[in-house]
Amino acid sequence: MSGERPARSVDPALMFGISLGLSLLLWWPTLHGALNGSVDITVAGLRYLASLGLSWVGVFAISTLFATYGHDASTPPALPPGPIDHPLRRTEDAPADATTPADATPAENPAA
């Protein structure tokens, strides 16, 4: 399996840090409600766990998508080897230097 490229991944600590910050932003209104007494602390804790799980799944999905489709543009796939002299010519074509002048007469057909 020497032809396979190593799998790309994103730093798990970075993903968790981003999802932690995002979950705190999602949970901010519930925190204010819990501090004011309008939301029970158990409900607030469950809402935080739900926001942490939801944000981790979202960050993981997006970072996996970017890591999967992100590829190194400096290494394009190798082209197959081609002919050296005229790479876009077929073998039955006349060579480029064997052109005939416009005023030359064509050779007579002996079968005619």
N, C-alpha and C positions, 0 to 999 in steps of 0.2 A: 504494500500500500504506500509506495513511495511517491506516487503521483497526487495523492490527496493533500489538500491544504489544511493546515490546522484550523480548528473551529474558533471563530471569533467570539469573544464574550465581553461583557461589560463588568467592571469591578462591582462585586456584590455590595460592598460597603457604600459605594457611591449610590447605587440603586436604593438601598435601604435609607440612606440619609435624605435623598430626594423625596422618597415616599413618606418618611417621617415628617418632614417639613410640610408636605402637601396635606397629610392627614391632620396636622395641627391647624392648618388654614381651614380645612373643611369642618373641623370640630369647634372652631372659635365661637360661633353663636351658642352652641350647647354649653361651652365653658362659662360664658356669661350668664346663661340661664341657671346653671348649677350654683354659681356664686351668689346669684340673687335669690335663690330658693325656689324658683319656678320649675326647675327640672330636678328630679330625684338623682342622687349620686350614682345609684346603680344603673339607671337609664343612661346617664351621661357616660359612664364607663363602657357600657355596651355600644353606645354610639361611637365612642372613640375607637374601640376595637373594630367596628364595622368600617369606619373611615380609614383606619390604618390598612385593613385588608383590601379595601377597594382601591386605595391609592397605590399599594404595593403591586397589585395585579395590573393596574394601568401603567405604572412606570416600568414594570417588567416586560409587558407586551410591547411598549413603544421602544424600549432599549433593545430588546431582542430583534425587533423589526429593523432598527437602524444598524445593528451589528450584523444582521444577515445580509442586508442589501448593500452595506458599506464594503467596498472592495478597493483594493489598491489599484489606482488608475495608471500607475507607472509600469505595471507589468501586463501588457496586453497579451492575449493568447498568441502563440507562435504560428506563423503562416507555414504552410507546407512548402518544401523546396521546389523551386521552379527552374526552367531553363535559364542559362546564363546570358546568352546573347540577346535574344528578343523575347522577353517574358510574356508578351501579349499576342504572339503570333503562333499560328498552328504550324505543324511540321510540313504540311502540304502547300503552304503559301510560298510565293516567290520571295526571295530575300529582298530587303529594302534597297540594297545598292544595285540590284539588277533591273533598273527601270529602263524602259525603251523611250527614245525621244518621240515626240508627237508626229514628226514628219517621216518617220521610218515606215516602210511598207511591210505589211505582214508577209510571212513566208507562205508560199503557195502550197495548197493541199494536194499531195500526190494522188490521193484517192479520187479526186474530182475529175 
